[in-house]
Amino acid sequence: MVRRICCGNGNCYLISDGKNAILVDTGREKYRQKILDACKPYDVRLLVLTHGHVDHIQNAAFLSNALSCPIAMHEADISLIADNMLQPLHAHSILGKIVLAASIKSFHEDAILSFTPNISLKEGDSLEDYGIPAKVIGLPGHTQGSIGIDIMGKELIVGDALMNMFYPTVSMLYNDRDTMLQSAHKISGLGERQIYFGHGKPKKNRSAWR
């Protein structure tokens, strides 16, 4: 079961299988209590970060400590914990450039409490050891270490590889556009899935994301 925790214009997710759960992404500091309260009914055994941007990792250190669980992410994004500007972002649409300007402002102004991930995740890694029948898929392009979580071939958390901020689309912001488009094509190729975005409401997978 995937439970969406809406945190302003961003999302965190709880993947649960009975009592056990995994928390995916951690939102911004002002939502930390809301997220912690949502986690209380579960034994949260792992905190997974889909990528290293502040709006997804700002509460990682706090929640890891509060929930007594390890933090996992792709090693290519670990450097972003110290500086979100280390992987430059780009946008080509007018709307994307507006979102980009707001994101860069946030990167400069919003502090991230330092932490060291306990676990490095990569394509194909299973999360079954943490009580959840799910696996990691690599979805680079938005950032170099962007990942998604595929739950039993039915539900897919994509982080910011796709977005639904204003309408469903490939990521409006990207470190590498060609790689981002390849990841979107990879998602389409997975077939029928419920897609859970880092930003926006869930939608069904599409045969092509643009």
Secondary structure, DSSP 8 states (H G I E B T S, - for coil): -EEEEEETTEEEEEEEETTEEEEE----GGGHHHHHHHHTTSEEEEEE-SS--HHHHTTHHHHHHHHT--EEE-GGGGGGGT-GGGS--B--SHHHHHHHHHHHHHHHH--------SEE--TT-B-GGGT--EEEEE-TTSSTT-EEEEETTTEEEEETSEE-SSSSEE-SSBS-HHHHHHHHHHHHHT-S-EEEESSS--EE--S---
